[in-house]
Amino acid sequence: MKHFKFNKYTDIAAMILLLVILLFMILGGCSLFQNIEDESVNEHDENLIVVGVSQLGSESGWRTANTESVQASFTKKNGYFLLFNNARQKQENQFKTIRSFISRRVDYIVFAPVVETGWETVLSEAKEAGIPVILMDRSVTIEDKSLYTALVGSNFVEEGEKAGRWLEKDLEEKGRSEKDINIVILKGTQGASAQVGRTVGFSTIASEHSNWNILDQEYADFTSAKGKEVMESFLKKYPDIDVVISQNDDMTFGALEAIKESGRTVGIDGEITIISFDAVMEALEMVAEGTINVDIECNPDQGKYISEVIRMLEAGEEIEKEYYVEEDVFTIDNVTEELLNKRTY
Ligand code: GYE
């Protein structure tokens, strides 16, 4: 068998080339292991406020919009130096990032907690270091509320209730208030406050209606792929689904594919009523064409509110513990051309 083998001179040439590359990397301050540390070059410039943001992931269109909102708000032009890290859905990664923010003595820590529980230790460390923590989007379950300064996010229980109230009204209008209604629920990430709150809110309304049968509910991680997979299994198990509650638009997109492939119809003229959450542009277009019956808005544009909270803290003003952003409910009746034109996400 023939082996390819470099001769001695090629080996030496390769070694020299490697050394030259390494030298350039060292001189250029470049590292083989690029991470958030490398963004620090100018972090003490021009009295910028240094904000460390731990984003939980990039699982959905909503999340992308939320990240863009943060990046658009915490710019040098606005007086900030932003350190940004994506935790890829792992609480462990958020722990590491928050600890690195603490050791770099950032001025503020902003983070979107992937799940509600388990934050006591790391938040105590931030408190001890005297760094204010602002929760973004999702909340934490914690006894000692002094471990965070403020929350800027959504009231998920209220969003879940809005979904329930809309269904109540829709069934009334169709004269089906007394009929048996079979419901399945695609839930978001297990233990995430967005999932927990939406589930609790909807269940509260559902418990007032003995004819609403929740056939099944399963976690589908807020992703389109998982939404499709879980919906396929629901469709196999239950031939008579009337309503799908999908706790975000991405799961809805996946579920719609599964339903289409199964031959059943959806939306205002179809057999299955679709209730979604988030109201990103692509979903609002489906509301406008009658494919999604209702979309409970969740507003991802939180960067500007967080920077306003920071401005107030810098000015020594009193702040509230919790700020909830404004949110609407969208049906075919109020998704206008104008709204679609101005939606940026
Ligand atoms: O609904 C979903 C995202 O926490 C409100 O997380 C957020 C949720 C949002 O992945 O699309």
Boltz pocket constraint, residues with backbone or C-beta under 6 A from the ligand:
constraints:
  - pocket:
      binder: B
      contacts: [[A, 59], [A, 60], [A, 61], [A, 62], [A, 63], [A, 137], [A, 138], [A, 154], [A, 194], [A, 221], [A, 222], [A, 247], [A, 248], [A, 249], [A, 250], [A, 277], [A, 278], [A, 298]]
      max_distance: 6.0
